[in-house]
Amino acid sequence: MSKERNWVLEFNNINLKIGNNEILKNVSFKIEKGSNTFIMGPSGSGKTTILKIAAGLIFPTNGNIKILNKDISNIKDLYEVRKKIGFVFQYSALIDYLTVLDNILLPLKIRNKSDFKKNYKTYIEKAKEILEKLDLKGVEKYYPNSLSGGMQKRVAFARAIISNPEIIFYDEPTSGLDPVTGKSIDNIIININKNFNITNIIVSHDVNSALNVSDYIIFIYKGEIIFKGNINDLKNLLYNSSLTIPPILKDFFYSIIKT
């Protein structure tokens, strides 16, 4: 008897239309708890829109979305679900005039000021523990502009982790980084998944990152999903000359075909 799978995010027949523009067209997928899932596609394909819908920042024209088995069209459920989600933004989005420690603690302070004041010392120690696990021991008093791009990314990761989320959404986490730093960020994302038991959902166009990290890939093009599966599924599709493959997949994953 097969084990029942635990889905943390479900998109069911999602459509988004703005004016005469169809942004998303009948998008459906499920993401399993504990996975590292990449949502990929060229610029303007709709992948970041999926992230915004999942975060409840915009609402689809029609369709159903569940996060952690909650229907987020219900505003009360959306508010509760958001407490269990962390976000890592494309350019880290750290606040320049706050120290590393204050940047990390900011979500806790905003969410519940009285709890934050009551447990302030505990949260400081927790932040320091997270920084140490991310190889950032001793930087809590620094300001963001004194850190490298890779270090800023890790501070953003710490800020996402501090609230004990079940899911973290990442928007282009390796964007603007050199290959060596990008690889180190990949390893950190893998460790966050393993060490903190967090489901990672990563919007990216970085093929190497997907090869290093992903358990599952969703590829979207012109608002439609044209591939869902793992890396082996993708390789089998790309190498199978008897199948008709969308040209964009071949072009996008050229590095896989080449090797």
NUTIVO-876091 format. One line per field, with one value per residue: x, y, z of N, C-alpha, C in turn. Coordinates in steps of 0.02 Angstrom, whole numbers. Each point is the difference from the previous one (the first is absolute). Layout:
N
n.east: [X,...]
n.north: [Y,...]
n.up: [Z,...]
ca.east: [X,...]
ca.north: [Y,...]
ca.up: [Z,...]
c.east: [X,...]
c.north: [Y,...]
c.up: [Z,...]
This chain:
259
n.east: [42,-10,52,-49,0,44,-52,49,1,-62,15,-64,19,59,-43,40,-49,42,-59,32,44,11,7,-50,13,-52,31,25,13,39,14,45,-24,47,-29,46,-48,20,-20,5,36,-5,32,-48,22,5,65,18,-43,23,60,-19,-27,53,29,-50,51,-15,-60,-8,-10,25,-27,32,18,38,11,38,-34,20,-64,48,-55,3,-16,-44,-13,-5,-30,-35,-11,-9,-26,-16,6,58,30,31,12,-10,-3,-23,-9,64,-13,25,-49,-17,22,46,14,-4,36,37,2,6,-3,40,36,-6,12,40,-13,-56,-9,14,-33,-49,11,14,21,-56,-33,35,-7,-64,-1,36,-42,-50,25,11,-62,-7,46,-40,35,-28,-48,-29,58,13,12,-56,12,14,-53,28,-10,47,34,-15,12,54,11,-15,42,45,-14,5,55,12,-50,47,12,-55,-8,50,-23,35,17,22,9,15,-51,42,4,65,25,57,-18,-20,55,32,-35,14,62,-6,-28,45,46,-29,-5,61,33,-42,2,26,-59,44,-28,36,-12,18,51,28,20,60,-33,-41,54,25,-57,-29,-57,-25,-18,-24,-10,0,-41,2,9,32,-17,63,21,-10,49,39,62,-8,-60,30,51,-43,-35,52,17,-66,34,-34,13,-58,53,-34,13,-45,-24,9,-25,-49,-7,26,16,-62,-27,37,-16]
n.north: [-60,43,35,27,37,40,33,44,-8,21,1,18,-9,26,50,40,44,42,31,7,9,-59,11,-34,-59,-12,35,-62,-5,-48,27,-48,-14,43,24,-1,43,-6,63,-24,40,21,57,20,-59,33,-17,63,1,-61,26,52,-43,-40,60,-4,19,-46,8,-65,-1,-61,-51,-52,30,-52,28,-53,-22,63,15,28,-21,-38,64,-27,-47,48,36,-55,-12,65,-17,-45,60,-15,59,-17,65,20,61,-52,62,6,21,47,34,-63,-20,-45,7,66,-10,-44,41,37,-58,-19,55,-6,-65,8,64,-19,-50,43,46,-43,-20,64,-15,-35,49,40,-43,-2,66,3,-45,33,58,-32,-26,64,-18,31,-42,41,-6,-18,30,-37,46,-6,65,-29,-31,-56,-6,-48,41,49,-44,-18,66,8,-52,29,56,-39,-24,61,2,-47,21,-22,59,0,58,-19,63,-41,-50,-24,41,17,-66,0,-43,21,64,-4,-37,47,43,-36,-6,65,8,-43,35,55,-32,-20,55,35,-54,38,8,-8,58,-15,65,-27,29,-16,-24,27,51,-3,-8,50,33,2,-12,58,0,61,-12,66,3,65,-6,-48,-52,-6,1,-61,-1,-54,8,-60,19,56,-32,-45,54,33,-59,-1,-21,-51,42,31,38,39,38,34,-62,-15,59,-6,-65,44,25,-23,23,53,-15]
n.up: [0,-49,21,37,-56,27,-27,-11,-66,-14,-64,-1,-64,15,-7,-33,-2,-30,-2,-57,50,-28,64,28,-27,39,47,-2,64,26,58,4,60,18,-55,-48,-11,-63,-1,-62,-38,-63,-6,43,23,58,5,-4,-49,-14,11,-36,-42,3,-4,-43,-40,-44,-26,-15,-65,-4,33,25,57,16,59,12,-53,-6,-11,-36,-33,55,9,42,-45,-45,47,16,-64,-7,59,-45,-30,-26,-8,-56,1,-63,25,35,-25,17,62,-39,31,-12,59,-10,64,-7,-55,33,52,-54,-32,49,-8,-66,3,52,8,31,-44,-48,34,9,-63,7,61,6,-30,41,50,-16,-8,56,25,-28,20,56,-5,-14,45,44,37,45,-46,56,16,-53,-47,-36,-3,59,-26,-19,-66,3,39,-41,-48,34,7,-65,-8,41,-32,-54,28,24,-45,-10,-62,-30,-30,-43,-21,-52,-9,-47,43,-60,-11,-48,13,17,-46,28,5,-64,-9,35,-37,-54,25,10,-59,-22,34,-25,-57,7,17,-38,-40,-47,-26,-48,-16,-55,-10,-58,-31,59,-59,12,25,-52,-37,37,-3,-59,33,-18,-64,4,-64,3,-52,-7,66,-33,37,-21,64,26,44,11,20,26,21,19,26,24,16,24,26,8,-52,27,51,-6,2,43,-52,37,8,-64,-17,44,-15,-42,60,11,-56,13,63]
ca.east: [-42,43,-9,-35,45,-21,10,0,-25,-39,-32,-49,-32,7,4,6,-8,1,-22,-4,60,-2,65,5,-51,-16,60,-14,57,3,68,1,34,69,35,29,-33,17,-47,47,-25,32,-29,-67,-39,-52,23,-4,-72,-19,24,-42,-66,8,9,-62,10,-51,-47,-13,-67,-37,41,4,68,6,66,-4,-70,-46,-20,21,-50,-27,49,22,48,60,38,30,50,59,43,40,38,55,14,66,-11,52,61,5,-48,18,-8,68,15,-7,54,-18,-45,-65,-31,-25,-54,-55,-65,-28,-21,-60,-56,-29,45,2,38,70,30,3,48,53,65,-4,3,69,40,-21,29,71,7,-13,58,56,-14,9,71,3,10,33,-14,-66,3,19,-53,1,47,67,2,1,-66,-17,-15,-66,-49,-7,-38,-70,-23,-10,-62,-56,-2,-10,-70,-16,-48,-2,17,33,-1,60,-4,66,49,70,6,52,57,48,-14,22,-47,-64,2,-5,-71,-34,13,-36,-71,-5,7,-61,-50,16,12,-56,-61,-39,-13,25,-30,49,-10,67,17,68,-1,48,-30,-52,35,30,-44,-71,-32,-56,1,-60,23,-57,16,-58,-56,-22,50,16,36,1,35,66,54,4,-55,17,53,-29,-39,45,42,-42,-9,-64,-53,-3,17,-3,67,23,32,67,41,9,41,53,59,-11,7,69,44]
ca.north: [60,60,53,59,57,60,58,64,51,-27,45,-38,35,72,47,71,44,71,31,-51,-43,-62,-7,-71,-37,-67,-25,-48,-39,-12,-3,-46,21,-22,0,61,5,59,26,29,25,62,62,16,-61,-7,-37,43,9,-58,13,53,-29,-45,42,38,70,10,-55,-21,12,-58,-56,-12,-7,-22,-2,-37,-24,56,36,68,50,21,47,-23,-55,29,33,-52,-34,44,-7,-61,8,48,26,27,41,-5,36,-6,48,18,72,24,34,-47,-49,-68,-28,33,-23,-68,0,44,-34,-16,63,24,-47,1,43,-17,-62,17,32,-49,-53,32,-32,-67,9,18,-62,-41,31,-15,-71,-7,29,-46,-56,25,23,72,14,62,58,28,73,32,26,-36,25,-23,-72,-20,-20,-66,6,32,-53,-44,37,-5,-68,-2,37,-43,-59,18,-9,-71,-14,-66,11,62,19,36,31,6,6,3,54,51,-28,-37,-73,-30,22,-31,-70,-1,14,-64,-46,25,-17,-72,-9,25,-53,-58,16,36,-35,51,-9,57,11,47,27,10,-17,-26,-71,-35,-3,-52,-64,-13,3,-16,-66,4,61,21,48,38,40,39,-10,-70,-49,-46,-58,-13,-62,9,9,-59,5,52,-27,-51,36,37,-47,-46,31,-19,42,71,39,72,29,40,-46,-15,60,19,-51,-18,-26,-71,-36,6,-42]
ca.up: [0,-6,50,-25,-7,37,-43,37,-46,-55,-48,-38,-56,13,-56,18,-58,15,-63,-52,4,40,33,15,-36,24,34,54,24,71,27,57,61,7,-64,-29,-65,-41,-50,-48,-64,-21,26,-24,-12,51,59,59,12,40,68,29,15,57,60,12,-18,-52,-2,-68,-28,24,22,72,27,69,31,64,2,11,-60,16,-21,64,27,67,-11,-31,53,40,-41,-8,59,-9,-62,-2,-67,-17,-60,-51,19,73,30,68,14,7,63,56,5,-20,51,-3,-62,10,50,-21,-8,67,30,-35,9,68,38,71,5,-16,59,54,-15,-39,11,-31,-73,-17,1,-57,-60,0,-17,-72,-35,5,-45,-68,-5,8,71,19,-44,18,10,-64,-42,-64,-51,15,-16,-71,-26,26,72,4,-16,58,50,-21,17,73,13,-20,44,70,22,-3,-53,-30,-71,-20,-71,-21,-66,-32,54,-24,-49,12,36,-41,5,63,51,-16,22,74,16,-12,56,58,-11,14,72,32,-10,42,71,30,-21,-35,-72,-38,-66,-27,-67,-26,-69,6,-15,42,67,-2,-2,65,58,-8,-1,-47,-40,-37,-51,-27,-60,-23,45,2,21,-55,27,73,14,30,-48,-43,-47,-48,-43,-44,-51,-44,-38,-39,-66,-30,28,-20,60,-12,-11,57,48,-26,5,70,34,-47,36,15,-63,-22,41]
c.east: [44,-18,-35,47,-30,17,-3,-27,-35,-31,-47,-34,1,6,5,-3,-1,-14,-10,58,-12,69,14,-59,-6,60,-19,65,-7,74,-1,40,71,41,34,-27,18,-57,42,-34,36,-34,-68,-44,-58,22,-3,-73,-27,19,-44,-69,5,8,-63,7,-46,-44,-16,-70,-46,49,6,72,-4,73,-9,-72,-51,-15,14,-45,-37,53,26,51,65,45,36,56,64,48,48,42,55,14,73,-7,62,65,6,-48,14,-7,68,16,-11,60,-25,-50,-70,-38,-32,-61,-62,-67,-34,-27,-65,-60,-33,47,5,39,74,35,10,57,62,67,2,7,70,44,-18,29,74,13,-10,58,60,-9,9,70,6,9,37,-16,-63,0,20,-61,5,53,72,9,4,-70,-22,-18,-69,-56,-11,-36,-75,-29,-15,-65,-61,-9,-24,-70,-22,-51,1,21,41,-6,63,-12,71,57,73,11,55,61,47,-12,19,-47,-69,-3,-5,-71,-42,7,-37,-74,-12,2,-61,-55,12,1,-59,-67,-48,-8,22,-33,38,-19,69,4,70,0,48,-26,-53,31,28,-51,-67,-16,-52,4,-68,24,-61,23,-63,-62,-26,56,12,43,-8,36,67,54,6,-56,17,54,-27,-40,46,41,-40,-18,-67,-58,4,9,-6,70,27,33,71,46,18,49,55,60,-7,11,73,46,-11]
c.north: [63,52,60,60,62,61,64,57,-33,56,-43,45,76,39,71,41,72,38,-54,-49,-60,-13,-73,-37,-71,-34,-45,-37,-11,-4,-38,29,-28,2,67,5,66,16,40,23,64,61,13,-60,-9,-32,43,15,-57,11,52,-27,-46,38,40,74,20,-62,-18,18,-57,-57,-2,-11,-23,2,-31,-20,54,34,75,53,26,44,-20,-56,26,31,-53,-36,42,-4,-59,2,52,20,22,35,2,33,7,46,12,76,28,29,-45,-48,-68,-30,30,-19,-69,0,39,-36,-16,63,25,-44,5,39,-19,-64,14,31,-51,-51,25,-36,-70,4,20,-62,-45,27,-16,-73,-11,28,-47,-59,21,29,76,20,67,61,38,76,37,29,-32,24,-19,-75,-11,-20,-68,2,33,-51,-43,34,-2,-69,-5,35,-43,-58,16,-13,-73,-16,-73,3,64,9,42,30,12,6,4,56,50,-25,-36,-75,-32,18,-31,-72,-4,15,-62,-47,22,-16,-74,-12,27,-52,-58,17,33,-31,48,-19,63,4,58,21,18,-12,-31,-76,-39,-8,-55,-70,-19,-14,-36,-74,-2,68,11,54,33,44,32,-16,-70,-45,-48,-58,-1,-66,13,5,-60,-1,50,-25,-51,32,33,-47,-45,33,-16,43,71,42,74,30,39,-44,-17,60,16,-47,-25,-31,-73,-42,-4,-49,-73]
c.up: [0,53,-31,0,33,-42,41,-43,-58,-41,-42,-51,10,-66,28,-64,24,-64,-52,1,45,29,17,-31,27,33,58,19,75,22,66,59,2,-63,-13,-71,-34,-48,-49,-63,-18,32,-31,-11,49,64,64,17,42,73,34,17,61,65,17,-15,-57,-2,-72,-23,19,15,76,21,72,22,69,14,16,-66,12,-31,61,35,68,-6,-29,54,43,-38,-7,59,-8,-63,10,-72,-5,-67,-44,20,75,38,74,8,20,69,62,-1,-26,50,-5,-64,10,46,-22,-10,67,33,-31,17,68,46,73,11,-12,60,56,-10,-37,6,-32,-75,-23,-4,-59,-65,-6,-19,-75,-40,1,-47,-73,-12,2,73,10,-43,22,8,-64,-34,-70,-49,13,-16,-75,-22,27,73,9,-14,62,58,-17,14,75,19,-17,49,70,26,-1,-55,-21,-73,-5,-75,-15,-70,-26,51,-23,-51,20,37,-48,11,66,57,-11,23,76,23,-12,59,63,-6,15,76,39,-4,50,75,34,-21,-35,-74,-37,-69,-31,-70,-27,-75,-2,-8,45,71,3,-2,68,55,-9,9,-56,-36,-33,-49,-32,-57,-26,40,6,23,-58,23,76,10,32,-54,-47,-52,-55,-48,-48,-56,-51,-45,-46,-67,-32,24,-29,63,-17,-7,60,53,-21,9,72,35,-46,35,18,-63,-20,37,-13]
